[in-house]
């Protein structure tokens, strides 16, 4: 005797296994691109902001002149 519900369950499981790999690949692709964008922002955002500050005439904290301590009379 044939049980159509078991056959239907088997077909659904096979389809789910095939589609789940596609979903996993899509998620991996999206997360890797978000990770790349995050890495780029993390590495270069502070430098880009320094360039904008310098272009607008502001002073960059990294380029402050150091105080000369060679003449103690000042």
N, C-alpha and C positions, 0 to 999 in steps of 0.2 A: 504494500500500500504506500502511496506517495503522499508525503506531507508537504503541501505547497507553502506553508508558513516557514518551514525550515529551509526550503529552497530560496524563498524570498529573503530570509535572514542571511543566508550565505551570499546571495547576490549583493545585498546591501553592504556586507562586510568587505567583499572584494572591491566594490566601488569606493568605499570609504578609505581603504588602504591606498588605492591609486590616487585619490584626490588629496589625501592627507600629505603625501609627499610634495604635491604641487603647492599646497598651502604653506608647508614648512619652507620650501625654497623661496616663495614670495616674501615671507616674513624675514628670512635670513638676508635677502637682498635689501629690503627696506631698512633693517636695523644696521646693516653694514654701511649704507649710504648716510644714515643719520650719524653713525659713529665717525665717519670721515668728516662730515660737516662740523661736528663738535670738535674734532681734533684740530681742524683748520682754524676755527674760531679761537680755540684755546691757545694755539701757538702764535697767531698773528694779530689778534684783536688789540692787544695792548700796544703793539708796535704801530698799528694803523692809527690808533687814537693819539699816540705821541706825534705822529706826522701831522695829523689835523691840528693839534695844539700848536705845533711849531709853525705851521702855515698860517694860522690865525694870529700869530704874533705873541702867543703865550710862551711861558718858560716851561721847559721840560725838566722835571725833577732829576732825571738821570744826568743832565748836562750842567748841573750847578757848578760854578767855579769854586774850587776849594780855597779856603782862607790860607793866605801865606803867613806862616809863623816865623819867617826868617828874621823879621825886623820887630823886636819886642817893644820898640818905642812908640808904635802906632796905637 
